[in-house]
Amino acid sequence: MTIRSYAFEEFIERVRSFHGSAAPGVVIGGFMVEMAYQHLFEEGLFDAVCETNKCLPDAIQLLTPCTVGNGRLRVINMGRYAMALYEKYQGEGVRVFLDQTKLDAWPEVKSWFLKTKSKKEQDYQILMQQIKKAEAEICSIQKVKIAPRFLQKQHRTGFAICPRCKESYPITDGAICLGCQGEAPYVVS
Ligand code: ZN
């Protein structure tokens, strides 16, 4: 099984340069994306949804035209190692998830996924060998239909200038911008 057009080792290199390390989660994510594509009904414009913010979004961004920045990848963090590709207008698609009931044959993957071993106890080489061998065998797939509220385009509602910081912000956020309402991640000096 190739990961889209990449051989396994080739994909590892892509992951290393994009993600910063050859993280097992991104590599497994590559097989998940491949599996999703193999089960999509036809060519079309597909958007993506990812149910975790760890690792998997990067596999999607590496292998599909969907990125967080272009709005075609939405991360809805539910802490599940799962993603879906769906036709962007009708919402019909496929969901792929890492299936813990299929992990018994791959003990190193299992202990990595369920975090039953410390990082120190983990054997990265064996883990990667098992991921390479397992390919998408540790995943399951199901048909899904994305709920209409997630398909709707977000309409721009107009911008205002925040009276405090003088920066522009969506007027629907209130009388001052979210940053000045206390949502900014910076220490106030
Ligand atoms: Zn402001």
Backbone and ligand atoms as CSV (ligand in chain L), in Angstrom:
chain,resi,resn,atom,element,x,y,z
A,1,MET,N,N,0.850,-1.193,0.000
A,1,MET,CA,C,0.000,0.000,0.000
A,1,MET,C,C,0.887,1.245,0.000
A,2,THR,N,N,0.684,2.110,-0.978
A,2,THR,CA,C,1.395,3.385,-0.927
A,2,THR,C,C,0.506,4.390,-0.185
A,3,ILE,N,N,1.140,5.445,0.252
A,3,ILE,CA,C,0.394,6.498,0.959
A,3,ILE,C,C,0.215,7.623,-0.041
A,4,ARG,N,N,-0.990,7.649,-0.640
A,4,ARG,CA,C,-1.180,8.442,-1.847
A,4,ARG,C,C,-0.082,8.000,-2.804
A,5,SER,N,N,0.742,8.856,-3.341
A,5,SER,CA,C,1.735,8.313,-4.278
A,5,SER,C,C,3.058,7.972,-3.599
A,6,TYR,N,N,3.138,8.164,-2.303
A,6,TYR,CA,C,4.427,7.976,-1.630
A,6,TYR,C,C,4.655,6.541,-1.174
A,7,ALA,N,N,5.894,6.091,-1.337
A,7,ALA,CA,C,6.313,4.864,-0.658
A,7,ALA,C,C,6.458,5.204,0.833
A,8,PHE,N,N,6.430,4.164,1.668
A,8,PHE,CA,C,6.465,4.366,3.116
A,8,PHE,C,C,7.625,5.269,3.549
A,9,GLU,N,N,8.842,4.933,3.119
A,9,GLU,CA,C,10.018,5.693,3.556
A,9,GLU,C,C,9.976,7.136,3.044
A,10,GLU,N,N,9.451,7.282,1.845
A,10,GLU,CA,C,9.301,8.610,1.266
A,10,GLU,C,C,8.364,9.464,2.109
A,11,PHE,N,N,7.284,8.836,2.519
A,11,PHE,CA,C,6.303,9.558,3.335
A,11,PHE,C,C,6.904,9.949,4.681
A,12,ILE,N,N,7.685,9.022,5.276
A,12,ILE,CA,C,8.373,9.321,6.540
A,12,ILE,C,C,9.194,10.608,6.407
A,13,GLU,N,N,9.868,10.746,5.294
A,13,GLU,CA,C,10.687,11.940,5.077
A,13,GLU,C,C,9.827,13.200,4.985
A,14,ARG,N,N,8.712,13.092,4.275
A,14,ARG,CA,C,7.784,14.228,4.182
A,14,ARG,C,C,7.292,14.624,5.574
A,15,VAL,N,N,6.951,13.611,6.365
A,15,VAL,CA,C,6.446,13.871,7.714
A,15,VAL,C,C,7.523,14.567,8.547
A,16,ARG,N,N,8.749,14.058,8.433
A,16,ARG,CA,C,9.844,14.626,9.208
A,16,ARG,C,C,10.009,16.119,8.905
A,17,SER,N,N,9.962,16.485,7.628
A,17,SER,CA,C,10.216,17.885,7.296
A,17,SER,C,C,9.007,18.770,7.626
A,18,PHE,N,N,7.812,18.223,7.560
A,18,PHE,CA,C,6.619,19.052,7.813
A,18,PHE,C,C,6.291,19.136,9.296
A,19,HIS,N,N,6.353,18.007,9.961
A,19,HIS,CA,C,5.861,17.884,11.334
A,19,HIS,C,C,6.971,18.091,12.367
A,20,GLY,N,N,8.223,17.952,11.910
A,20,GLY,CA,C,9.345,18.138,12.818
A,20,GLY,C,C,9.960,16.836,13.279
A,21,SER,N,N,9.203,15.770,13.229
A,21,SER,CA,C,9.723,14.442,13.542
A,21,SER,C,C,8.821,13.424,12.864
A,22,ALA,N,N,9.319,12.210,12.735
A,22,ALA,CA,C,8.516,11.155,12.103
A,22,ALA,C,C,7.581,10.554,13.150
A,23,ALA,N,N,6.647,11.342,13.592
A,23,ALA,CA,C,5.739,10.918,14.657
A,23,ALA,C,C,4.845,9.770,14.189
A,24,PRO,N,N,4.755,8.714,15.015
A,24,PRO,CA,C,3.938,7.549,14.641
A,24,PRO,C,C,2.507,7.931,14.256
A,25,GLY,N,N,1.935,8.886,14.959
A,25,GLY,CA,C,0.556,9.277,14.698
A,25,GLY,C,C,0.352,9.844,13.304
A,26,VAL,N,N,1.318,10.624,12.832
A,26,VAL,CA,C,1.189,11.200,11.491
A,26,VAL,C,C,1.347,10.104,10.441
A,27,VAL,N,N,2.259,9.161,10.716
A,27,VAL,CA,C,2.495,8.072,9.761
A,27,VAL,C,C,1.243,7.191,9.643
A,28,ILE,N,N,0.665,6.828,10.775
A,28,ILE,CA,C,-0.596,6.076,10.744
A,28,ILE,C,C,-1.665,6.905,10.032
A,29,GLY,N,N,-1.662,8.196,10.300
A,29,GLY,CA,C,-2.600,9.092,9.642
A,29,GLY,C,C,-2.497,9.027,8.125
A,30,GLY,N,N,-1.295,8.818,7.630
A,30,GLY,CA,C,-1.102,8.675,6.182
A,30,GLY,C,C,-1.889,7.501,5.632
A,31,PHE,N,N,-1.833,6.375,6.335
A,31,PHE,CA,C,-2.607,5.201,5.898
A,31,PHE,C,C,-4.109,5.464,6.025
A,32,MET,N,N,-4.478,6.245,7.035
A,32,MET,CA,C,-5.905,6.551,7.217
A,32,MET,C,C,-6.432,7.388,6.049
A,33,VAL,N,N,-5.643,8.392,5.646
A,33,VAL,CA,C,-6.050,9.231,4.515
A,33,VAL,C,C,-6.131,8.389,3.240
A,34,GLU,N,N,-5.144,7.528,3.048
A,34,GLU,CA,C,-5.142,6.647,1.874
A,34,GLU,C,C,-6.397,5.764,1.862
A,35,MET,N,N,-6.699,5.194,3.003
A,35,MET,CA,C,-7.882,4.336,3.101
A,35,MET,C,C,-9.153,5.127,2.781
A,36,ALA,N,N,-9.236,6.335,3.287
A,36,ALA,CA,C,-10.417,7.172,3.020
A,36,ALA,C,C,-10.565,7.413,1.517
A,37,TYR,N,N,-9.471,7.780,0.866
A,37,TYR,CA,C,-9.529,8.032,-0.581
A,37,TYR,C,C,-9.972,6.790,-1.349
A,38,GLN,N,N,-9.498,5.622,-0.909
A,38,GLN,CA,C,-9.852,4.400,-1.622
A,38,GLN,C,C,-11.343,4.073,-1.522
A,39,HIS,N,N,-12.011,4.650,-0.538
A,39,HIS,CA,C,-13.427,4.347,-0.351
A,39,HIS,C,C,-14.361,5.490,-0.746
A,40,LEU,N,N,-13.795,6.581,-1.223
A,40,LEU,CA,C,-14.655,7.665,-1.707
A,40,LEU,C,C,-15.267,7.236,-3.034
A,41,PHE,N,N,-16.516,7.577,-3.210
A,41,PHE,CA,C,-17.281,7.040,-4.339
A,41,PHE,C,C,-16.784,7.524,-5.685
A,42,GLU,N,N,-16.454,8.779,-5.792
A,42,GLU,CA,C,-16.144,9.334,-7.101
A,42,GLU,C,C,-15.260,10.546,-6.916
A,43,GLU,N,N,-14.832,11.063,-8.033
A,43,GLU,CA,C,-14.070,12.301,-7.955
A,43,GLU,C,C,-15.008,13.424,-7.552
A,44,GLY,N,N,-14.492,14.394,-6.875
A,44,GLY,CA,C,-15.321,15.529,-6.467
A,44,GLY,C,C,-14.493,16.448,-5.613
A,45,LEU,N,N,-15.124,17.445,-5.082
A,45,LEU,CA,C,-14.429,18.344,-4.176
A,45,LEU,C,C,-14.661,17.857,-2.758
A,46,PHE,N,N,-13.594,17.396,-2.129
A,46,PHE,CA,C,-13.743,16.835,-0.804
A,46,PHE,C,C,-13.138,17.747,0.247
A,47,ASP,N,N,-13.863,17.911,1.311
A,47,ASP,CA,C,-13.341,18.609,2.471
A,47,ASP,C,C,-13.074,17.591,3.571
A,48,ALA,N,N,-12.387,18.026,4.603
A,48,ALA,CA,C,-11.979,17.082,5.641
A,48,ALA,C,C,-12.385,17.578,7.019
A,49,VAL,N,N,-12.664,16.617,7.872
A,49,VAL,CA,C,-12.864,16.926,9.271
A,49,VAL,C,C,-11.982,15.978,10.074
A,50,CYS,N,N,-11.385,16.509,11.125
A,50,CYS,CA,C,-10.470,15.710,11.940
A,50,CYS,C,C,-10.936,15.789,13.386
A,51,GLU,N,N,-10.977,14.645,14.062
A,51,GLU,CA,C,-11.568,14.599,15.406
A,51,GLU,C,C,-10.540,14.716,16.525
A,52,THR,N,N,-9.296,14.949,16.156
A,52,THR,CA,C,-8.258,15.175,17.161
A,52,THR,C,C,-7.363,16.298,16.668
A,53,ASN,N,N,-6.763,17.009,17.597
A,53,ASN,CA,C,-5.818,18.043,17.151
A,53,ASN,C,C,-4.377,17.561,17.228
A,54,LYS,N,N,-4.196,16.273,17.570
A,54,LYS,CA,C,-2.838,15.738,17.669
A,54,LYS,C,C,-2.457,14.956,16.409
A,55,CYS,N,N,-1.402,15.329,15.767
A,55,CYS,CA,C,-0.776,14.577,14.669
A,55,CYS,C,C,-1.628,14.408,13.412
A,56,LEU,N,N,-2.828,13.882,13.555
A,56,LEU,CA,C,-3.631,13.539,12.389
A,56,LEU,C,C,-3.902,14.725,11.448
A,57,PRO,N,N,-4.130,15.946,11.972
A,57,PRO,CA,C,-4.330,17.061,11.044
A,57,PRO,C,C,-3.157,17.238,10.078
A,58,ASP,N,N,-1.955,16.936,10.526
A,58,ASP,CA,C,-0.800,17.112,9.652
A,58,ASP,C,C,-0.767,16.087,8.520
A,59,ALA,N,N,-1.214,14.870,8.785
A,59,ALA,CA,C,-1.302,13.876,7.714
A,59,ALA,C,C,-2.297,14.345,6.660
A,60,ILE,N,N,-3.400,14.901,7.111
A,60,ILE,CA,C,-4.426,15.392,6.182
A,60,ILE,C,C,-3.870,16.553,5.355
A,61,GLN,N,N,-3.157,17.437,6.013
A,61,GLN,CA,C,-2.621,18.598,5.295
A,61,GLN,C,C,-1.511,18.214,4.321
A,62,LEU,N,N,-0.784,17.161,4.630
A,62,LEU,CA,C,0.277,16.705,3.737
A,62,LEU,C,C,-0.272,16.002,2.496
A,63,LEU,N,N,-1.405,15.346,2.634
A,63,LEU,CA,C,-1.841,14.411,1.593
A,63,LEU,C,C,-3.110,14.816,0.851
A,64,THR,N,N,-3.760,15.868,1.301
A,64,THR,CA,C,-4.992,16.305,0.643
A,64,THR,C,C,-4.866,17.793,0.344
A,65,PRO,N,N,-5.784,18.339,-0.451
A,65,PRO,CA,C,-5.764,19.794,-0.671
A,65,PRO,C,C,-6.374,20.559,0.500
A,66,CYS,N,N,-6.723,19.846,1.563
A,66,CYS,CA,C,-7.421,20.477,2.682
A,66,CYS,C,C,-6.435,20.937,3.749
A,67,THR,N,N,-6.474,22.218,4.061
A,67,THR,CA,C,-5.658,22.728,5.156
A,67,THR,C,C,-6.542,23.543,6.092
A,68,VAL,N,N,-6.035,23.786,7.299
A,68,VAL,CA,C,-6.762,24.648,8.233
A,68,VAL,C,C,-6.867,26.046,7.631
A,69,GLY,N,N,-5.767,26.477,6.996
A,69,GLY,CA,C,-5.716,27.846,6.467
A,69,GLY,C,C,-6.663,28.101,5.310
A,70,ASN,N,N,-6.903,27.086,4.465
A,70,ASN,CA,C,-7.828,27.325,3.352
A,70,ASN,C,C,-9.269,26.956,3.710
A,71,GLY,N,N,-9.468,26.586,4.944
A,71,GLY,CA,C,-10.824,26.363,5.423
A,71,GLY,C,C,-11.418,25.018,5.040
A,72,ARG,N,N,-10.633,24.167,4.389
A,72,ARG,CA,C,-11.191,22.887,3.936
A,72,ARG,C,C,-10.925,21.763,4.921
A,73,LEU,N,N,-10.136,22.035,5.942
A,73,LEU,CA,C,-9.946,21.073,7.033
A,73,LEU,C,C,-10.453,21.712,8.316
A,74,ARG,N,N,-11.427,21.053,8.908
A,74,ARG,CA,C,-11.923,21.540,10.179
A,74,ARG,C,C,-11.513,20.551,11.266
A,75,VAL,N,N,-10.884,21.057,12.300
A,75,VAL,CA,C,-10.509,20.210,13.425
A,75,VAL,C,C,-11.553,20.402,14.519
A,76,ILE,N,N,-12.271,19.338,14.809
A,76,ILE,CA,C,-13.241,19.376,15.901
A,76,ILE,C,C,-12.715,18.390,16.925
A,77,ASN,N,N,-12.009,18.893,17.913
A,77,ASN,CA,C,-11.269,18.013,18.806
A,77,ASN,C,C,-12.198,17.277,19.772
A,78,MET,N,N,-12.379,15.991,19.492
A,78,MET,CA,C,-13.152,15.156,20.411
A,78,MET,C,C,-12.245,14.095,21.027
A,79,GLY,N,N,-10.962,14.221,20.745
A,79,GLY,CA,C,-10.006,13.290,21.314
A,79,GLY,C,C,-10.069,11.899,20.714
A,80,ARG,N,N,-10.755,11.760,19.575
A,80,ARG,CA,C,-10.802,10.446,18.922
A,80,ARG,C,C,-9.877,10.475,17.724
A,81,TYR,N,N,-9.140,9.338,17.546
A,81,TYR,CA,C,-8.197,9.307,16.435
A,81,TYR,C,C,-8.953,8.920,15.173
A,82,ALA,N,N,-9.578,9.921,14.564
A,82,ALA,CA,C,-10.480,9.679,13.444
A,82,ALA,C,C,-10.541,10.898,12.547
A,83,MET,N,N,-10.830,10.636,11.277
A,83,MET,CA,C,-10.976,11.730,10.320
A,83,MET,C,C,-11.989,11.320,9.268
A,84,ALA,N,N,-12.538,12.306,8.592
A,84,ALA,CA,C,-13.475,12.006,7.518
A,84,ALA,C,C,-13.183,12.906,6.328
A,85,LEU,N,N,-13.380,12.341,5.150
A,85,LEU,CA,C,-13.386,13.136,3.925
A,85,LEU,C,C,-14.809,13.097,3.399
A,86,TYR,N,N,-15.314,14.232,2.964
A,86,TYR,CA,C,-16.701,14.270,2.509
A,86,TYR,C,C,-16.867,15.246,1.360
A,87,GLU,N,N,-17.847,14.933,0.535
A,87,GLU,CA,C,-18.161,15.799,-0.598
A,87,GLU,C,C,-18.702,17.109,-0.026
A,88,LYS,N,N,-18.135,18.209,-0.459
A,88,LYS,CA,C,-18.321,19.442,0.300
A,88,LYS,C,C,-19.727,20.028,0.234
A,89,TYR,N,N,-20.513,19.677,-0.793
A,89,TYR,CA,C,-21.854,20.260,-0.892
A,89,TYR,C,C,-22.921,19.384,-0.236
A,90,GLN,N,N,-22.828,18.084,-0.472
A,90,GLN,CA,C,-23.851,17.181,0.077
A,90,GLN,C,C,-23.448,16.591,1.438
A,91,GLY,N,N,-22.165,16.583,1.702
A,91,GLY,CA,C,-21.704,16.075,2.993
A,91,GLY,C,C,-21.555,14.564,3.084
A,92,GLU,N,N,-21.733,13.872,1.967
A,92,GLU,CA,C,-21.574,12.413,1.973
A,92,GLU,C,C,-20.086,12.077,1.994
A,93,GLY,N,N,-19.727,11.161,2.867
A,93,GLY,CA,C,-18.310,10.856,2.911
A,93,GLY,C,C,-17.989,9.595,3.681
A,94,VAL,N,N,-16.716,9.443,3.981
A,94,VAL,CA,C,-16.263,8.282,4.726
A,94,VAL,C,C,-15.438,8.737,5.927
A,95,ARG,N,N,-15.600,7.978,7.006
A,95,ARG,CA,C,-14.866,8.255,8.235
A,95,ARG,C,C,-13.942,7.081,8.507
A,96,VAL,N,N,-12.695,7.386,8.792
A,96,VAL,CA,C,-11.717,6.348,9.125
A,96,VAL,C,C,-11.254,6.577,10.556
A,97,PHE,N,N,-11.228,5.503,11.334
A,97,PHE,CA,C,-10.754,5.653,12.710
A,97,PHE,C,C,-9.778,4.539,13.072
A,98,LEU,N,N,-8.873,4.861,13.964
A,98,LEU,CA,C,-7.935,3.855,14.468
A,98,LEU,C,C,-8.737,2.955,15.409
A,99,ASP,N,N,-8.829,1.684,15.036
A,99,ASP,CA,C,-9.759,0.771,15.700
A,99,ASP,C,C,-9.020,-0.054,16.749
A,100,GLN,N,N,-9.252,0.270,18.020
A,100,GLN,CA,C,-8.489,-0.401,19.080
A,100,GLN,C,C,-8.808,-1.898,19.160
A,101,THR,N,N,-9.926,-2.342,18.576
A,101,THR,CA,C,-10.230,-3.781,18.599
A,101,THR,C,C,-9.348,-4.555,17.614
A,102,LYS,N,N,-8.627,-3.842,16.771
A,102,LYS,CA,C,-7.780,-4.506,15.779
A,102,LYS,C,C,-6.300,-4.464,16.147
A,103,LEU,N,N,-6.008,-4.041,17.374
A,103,LEU,CA,C,-4.610,-3.785,17.720
A,103,LEU,C,C,-3.893,-4.971,18.369
A,104,ASP,N,N,-4.618,-6.043,18.684
A,104,ASP,CA,C,-3.975,-7.144,19.403
A,104,ASP,C,C,-2.809,-7.772,18.642
A,105,ALA,N,N,-2.885,-7.773,17.326
A,105,ALA,CA,C,-1.803,-8.344,16.527
A,105,ALA,C,C,-0.582,-7.415,16.455
A,106,TRP,N,N,-0.753,-6.192,16.951
A,106,TRP,CA,C,0.313,-5.194,16.845
A,106,TRP,C,C,0.569,-4.585,18.228
A,107,PRO,N,N,1.194,-5.342,19.105
A,107,PRO,CA,C,1.305,-4.920,20.519
A,107,PRO,C,C,2.009,-3.581,20.726
A,108,GLU,N,N,2.998,-3.305,19.917
A,108,GLU,CA,C,3.718,-2.035,20.121
A,108,GLU,C,C,2.838,-0.844,19.723
A,109,VAL,N,N,2.045,-1.050,18.671
A,109,VAL,CA,C,1.105,-0.002,18.263
A,109,VAL,C,C,0.047,0.184,19.347
A,110,LYS,N,N,-0.402,-0.946,19.880
A,110,LYS,CA,C,-1.426,-0.903,20.914
A,110,LYS,C,C,-0.951,-0.143,22.157
A,111,SER,N,N,0.256,-0.461,22.605
A,111,SER,CA,C,0.732,0.207,23.820
A,111,SER,C,C,1.039,1.683,23.566
A,112,TRP,N,N,1.442,1.990,22.343
A,112,TRP,CA,C,1.648,3.402,21.990
A,112,TRP,C,C,0.300,4.134,21.978
A,113,PHE,N,N,-0.695,3.528,21.326
A,113,PHE,CA,C,-1.984,4.197,21.148
A,113,PHE,C,C,-2.717,4.369,22.478
A,114,LEU,N,N,-2.690,3.314,23.287
A,114,LEU,CA,C,-3.422,3.373,24.555
A,114,LEU,C,C,-2.569,3.922,25.689
A,115,LYS,N,N,-1.352,4.320,25.342
A,115,LYS,CA,C,-0.424,4.936,26.300
A,115,LYS,C,C,-0.207,4.072,27.547
A,116,THR,N,N,-0.049,2.773,27.327
A,116,THR,CA,C,0.160,1.892,28.466
A,116,THR,C,C,1.640,1.731,28.804
A,117,LYS,N,N,2.498,2.260,27.935
A,117,LYS,CA,C,3.931,2.243,28.238
A,117,LYS,C,C,4.416,3.683,28.295
A,118,SER,N,N,5.441,3.926,29.077
A,118,SER,CA,C,6.036,5.255,29.069
A,118,SER,C,C,6.831,5.409,27.775
A,119,LYS,N,N,7.120,6.647,27.442
A,119,LYS,CA,C,7.876,6.901,26.211
A,119,LYS,C,C,9.221,6.185,26.225
A,120,LYS,N,N,9.794,6.095,27.429
A,120,LYS,CA,C,11.104,5.459,27.592
A,120,LYS,C,C,11.046,3.961,27.279
A,121,GLU,N,N,9.958,3.347,27.714
A,121,GLU,CA,C,9.810,1.896,27.511
A,121,GLU,C,C,9.471,1.542,26.070
A,122,GLN,N,N,9.011,2.542,25.326
A,122,GLN,CA,C,8.585,2.277,23.957
A,122,GLN,C,C,9.767,2.026,23.042
A,123,ASP,N,N,9.595,1.068,22.147
A,123,ASP,CA,C,10.642,0.815,21.166
A,123,ASP,C,C,10.204,1.400,19.821
A,124,TYR,N,N,10.787,2.543,19.496
A,124,TYR,CA,C,10.371,3.277,18.306
A,124,TYR,C,C,10.550,2.447,17.031
A,125,GLN,N,N,11.673,1.720,16.958
A,125,GLN,CA,C,11.933,0.925,15.740
A,125,GLN,C,C,10.858,-0.139,15.531
A,126,ILE,N,N,10.563,-0.868,16.602
A,126,ILE,CA,C,9.534,-1.915,16.495
A,126,ILE,C,C,8.184,-1.290,16.182
A,127,LEU,N,N,7.907,-0.180,16.840
A,127,LEU,CA,C,6.638,0.510,16.599
A,127,LEU,C,C,6.492,0.871,15.120
A,128,MET,N,N,7.547,1.454,14.541
A,128,MET,CA,C,7.467,1.858,13.138
A,128,MET,C,C,7.391,0.644,12.211
A,129,GLN,N,N,8.086,-0.426,12.576
A,129,GLN,CA,C,7.990,-1.661,11.770
A,129,GLN,C,C,6.557,-2.183,11.760
A,130,GLN,N,N,5.945,-2.158,12.929
A,130,GLN,CA,C,4.566,-2.663,13.012
A,130,GLN,C,C,3.593,-1.757,12.253
A,131,ILE,N,N,3.818,-0.458,12.316
A,131,ILE,CA,C,2.954,0.473,11.572
A,131,ILE,C,C,3.091,0.212,10.073
A,132,LYS,N,N,4.333,0.002,9.640
A,132,LYS,CA,C,4.582,-0.242,8.216
A,132,LYS,C,C,3.898,-1.521,7.750
A,133,LYS,N,N,3.970,-2.544,8.602
A,133,LYS,CA,C,3.381,-3.838,8.248
A,133,LYS,C,C,1.860,-3.823,8.330
A,134,ALA,N,N,1.365,-3.130,9.326
A,134,ALA,CA,C,-0.089,-3.123,9.549
A,134,ALA,C,C,-0.817,-2.318,8.471
A,135,GLU,N,N,-0.146,-1.317,7.933
A,135,GLU,CA,C,-0.780,-0.402,6.978
A,135,GLU,C,C,-2.131,0.046,7.558
A,136,ALA,N,N,-3.204,-0.092,6.775
A,136,ALA,CA,C,-4.504,0.371,7.276
A,136,ALA,C,C,-5.293,-0.731,7.973
A,137,GLU,N,N,-4.626,-1.857,8.248
A,137,GLU,CA,C,-5.328,-2.974,8.902
A,137,GLU,C,C,-5.796,-2.657,10.315
A,138,ILE,N,N,-5.201,-1.623,10.903
A,138,ILE,CA,C,-5.585,-1.257,12.264
A,138,ILE,C,C,-6.709,-0.219,12.275
A,139,CYS,N,N,-7.217,0.070,11.087
A,139,CYS,CA,C,-8.257,1.092,10.969
A,139,CYS,C,C,-9.572,0.476,10.527
A,140,SER,N,N,-10.633,1.170,10.809
A,140,SER,CA,C,-11.942,0.788,10.291
A,140,SER,C,C,-12.555,1.988,9.599
A,141,ILE,N,N,-13.528,1.680,8.742
A,141,ILE,CA,C,-14.110,2.745,7.933
A,141,ILE,C,C,-15.623,2.682,8.017
A,142,GLN,N,N,-16.250,3.806,7.970
A,142,GLN,CA,C,-17.710,3.830,7.938
A,142,GLN,C,C,-18.176,4.990,7.062
A,143,LYS,N,N,-19.379,4.818,6.524
A,143,LYS,CA,C,-19.975,5.905,5.753
A,143,LYS,C,C,-20.533,6.931,6.722
A,144,VAL,N,N,-20.384,8.189,6.362
A,144,VAL,CA,C,-20.958,9.244,7.200
A,144,VAL,C,C,-21.611,10.303,6.314
A,145,LYS,N,N,-22.443,11.074,6.949
A,145,LYS,CA,C,-22.982,12.273,6.298
A,145,LYS,C,C,-22.808,13.433,7.270
A,146,ILE,N,N,-22.118,14.430,6.812
A,146,ILE,CA,C,-21.813,15.568,7.679
A,146,ILE,C,C,-23.092,16.374,7.943
A,147,ALA,N,N,-23.284,16.761,9.178
A,147,ALA,CA,C,-24.485,17.523,9.553
A,147,ALA,C,C,-24.500,18.872,8.824
A,148,PRO,N,N,-25.693,19.285,8.381
A,148,PRO,CA,C,-25.819,20.495,7.565
A,148,PRO,C,C,-25.148,21.728,8.163
A,149,ARG,N,N,-25.202,21.859,9.479
A,149,ARG,CA,C,-24.635,23.092,10.054
A,149,ARG,C,C,-23.123,23.190,9.853
A,150,PHE,N,N,-22.489,22.060,9.580
A,150,PHE,CA,C,-21.054,22.094,9.319
A,150,PHE,C,C,-20.739,22.333,7.845
A,151,LEU,N,N,-21.762,22.248,7.012
A,151,LEU,CA,C,-21.550,22.462,5.583
A,151,LEU,C,C,-21.735,23.919,5.205
A,152,GLN,N,N,-22.551,24.604,6.005
A,152,GLN,CA,C,-22.887,25.967,5.626
A,152,GLN,C,C,-21.664,26.863,5.577
A,153,LYS,N,N,-21.683,27.680,4.591
A,153,LYS,CA,C,-20.621,28.668,4.456
A,153,LYS,C,C,-20.727,29.660,5.598
A,154,GLN,N,N,-19.580,30.064,6.085
A,154,GLN,CA,C,-19.604,31.110,7.089
A,154,GLN,C,C,-19.628,32.457,6.389
A,155,HIS,N,N,-20.723,33.172,6.620
A,155,HIS,CA,C,-20.858,34.456,5.953
A,155,HIS,C,C,-20.097,35.531,6.714
A,156,ARG,N,N,-19.506,36.390,5.968
A,156,ARG,CA,C,-18.820,37.512,6.609
A,156,ARG,C,C,-19.862,38.523,7.019
A,157,THR,N,N,-19.731,38.983,8.212
A,157,THR,CA,C,-20.788,39.833,8.749
A,157,THR,C,C,-20.354,41.294,8.846
A,158,GLY,N,N,-19.178,41.580,8.429
A,158,GLY,CA,C,-18.727,42.958,8.520
A,158,GLY,C,C,-17.773,43.158,9.691
A,159,PHE,N,N,-16.946,44.141,9.554
A,159,PHE,CA,C,-15.906,44.367,10.542
A,159,PHE,C,C,-16.055,45.736,11.199
A,160,ALA,N,N,-15.566,45.793,12.418
A,160,ALA,CA,C,-15.554,47.070,13.128
A,160,ALA,C,C,-14.128,47.316,13.626
A,161,ILE,N,N,-13.865,48.538,14.036
A,161,ILE,CA,C,-12.563,48.850,14.641
A,161,ILE,C,C,-12.758,48.834,16.152
A,162,CYS,N,N,-11.945,48.027,16.813
A,162,CYS,CA,C,-12.053,47.914,18.265
A,162,CYS,C,C,-11.617,49.229,18.921
A,163,PRO,N,N,-12.475,49.789,19.787
A,163,PRO,CA,C,-12.125,51.074,20.417
A,163,PRO,C,C,-10.911,50.986,21.351
A,164,ARG,N,N,-10.585,49.769,21.824
A,164,ARG,CA,C,-9.435,49.645,22.741
A,164,ARG,C,C,-8.121,49.491,21.982
A,165,CYS,N,N,-8.045,48.427,21.144
A,165,CYS,CA,C,-6.761,48.128,20.501
A,165,CYS,C,C,-6.635,48.733,19.114
A,166,LYS,N,N,-7.733,49.261,18.599
A,166,LYS,CA,C,-7.756,49.901,17.274
A,166,LYS,C,C,-7.509,48.922,16.127
A,167,GLU,N,N,-7.643,47.633,16.400
A,167,GLU,CA,C,-7.536,46.653,15.315
A,167,GLU,C,C,-8.937,46.261,14.851
A,168,SER,N,N,-9.016,45.720,13.623
A,168,SER,CA,C,-10.333,45.345,13.115
A,168,SER,C,C,-10.711,43.957,13.608
A,169,TYR,N,N,-12.014,43.741,13.770
A,169,TYR,CA,C,-12.506,42.459,14.274
A,169,TYR,C,C,-13.943,42.280,13.781
A,170,PRO,N,N,-14.461,41.032,13.752
A,170,PRO,CA,C,-15.826,40.805,13.290
A,170,PRO,C,C,-16.817,41.459,14.248
A,171,ILE,N,N,-17.716,42.217,13.684
A,171,ILE,CA,C,-18.626,43.035,14.486
A,171,ILE,C,C,-19.521,42.173,15.380
A,172,THR,N,N,-19.743,40.920,14.955
A,172,THR,CA,C,-20.617,40.032,15.734
A,172,THR,C,C,-19.975,39.619,17.063
A,173,ASP,N,N,-18.691,39.910,17.253
A,173,ASP,CA,C,-18.028,39.524,18.504
A,173,ASP,C,C,-18.384,40.437,19.670
A,174,GLY,N,N,-18.963,41.576,19.383
A,174,GLY,CA,C,-19.376,42.464,20.473
A,174,GLY,C,C,-18.845,43.877,20.300
A,175,ALA,N,N,-18.918,44.638,21.399
A,175,ALA,CA,C,-18.551,46.059,21.339
A,175,ALA,C,C,-17.043,46.259,21.249
A,176,ILE,N,N,-16.297,45.306,21.816
A,176,ILE,CA,C,-14.841,45.322,21.664
A,176,ILE,C,C,-14.406,43.946,21.150
A,177,CYS,N,N,-13.177,43.836,20.662
A,177,CYS,CA,C,-12.732,42.579,20.052
A,177,CYS,C,C,-12.539,41.490,21.112
A,178,LEU,N,N,-12.510,40.244,20.657
A,178,LEU,CA,C,-12.348,39.126,21.593
A,178,LEU,C,C,-11.040,39.233,22.359
A,179,GLY,N,N,-10.016,39.757,21.705
A,179,GLY,CA,C,-8.726,39.930,22.371
A,179,GLY,C,C,-8.860,40.826,23.589
A,180,CYS,N,N,-9.552,41.949,23.395
A,180,CYS,CA,C,-9.734,42.901,24.495
A,180,CYS,C,C,-10.786,42.434,25.497
A,181,GLN,N,N,-11.562,41.419,25.106
A,181,GLN,CA,C,-12.519,40.836,26.065
A,181,GLN,C,C,-11.840,39.805,26.970
A,182,GLY,N,N,-10.531,39.648,26.802
A,182,GLY,CA,C,-9.797,38.746,27.698
A,182,GLY,C,C,-9.438,37.421,27.074
A,183,GLU,N,N,-9.689,37.251,25.787
A,183,GLU,CA,C,-9.402,35.961,25.138
A,183,GLU,C,C,-7.982,35.870,24.596
A,184,ALA,N,N,-7.254,36.956,24.594
A,184,ALA,CA,C,-5.902,36.934,24.020
A,184,ALA,C,C,-4.979,36.078,24.897
A,185,PRO,N,N,-4.063,35.326,24.257
A,185,PRO,CA,C,-3.217,34.398,25.009
A,185,PRO,C,C,-1.980,35.033,25.641
A,186,TYR,N,N,-1.966,36.361,25.726
A,186,TYR,CA,C,-0.759,37.019,26.210
A,186,TYR,C,C,-0.919,37.531,27.630
A,187,VAL,N,N,0.188,37.525,28.337
A,187,VAL,CA,C,0.200,38.128,29.669
A,187,VAL,C,C,0.048,39.634,29.508
A,188,VAL,N,N,-0.842,40.223,30.276
A,188,VAL,CA,C,-1.031,41.671,30.199
A,188,VAL,C,C,0.096,42.348,30.980
A,189,SER,N,N,0.837,43.213,30.291
A,189,SER,CA,C,1.959,43.857,30.983
A,189,SER,C,C,1.594,45.279,31.376
L,1,ZN,ZN,ZN,-9.413,45.118,20.829
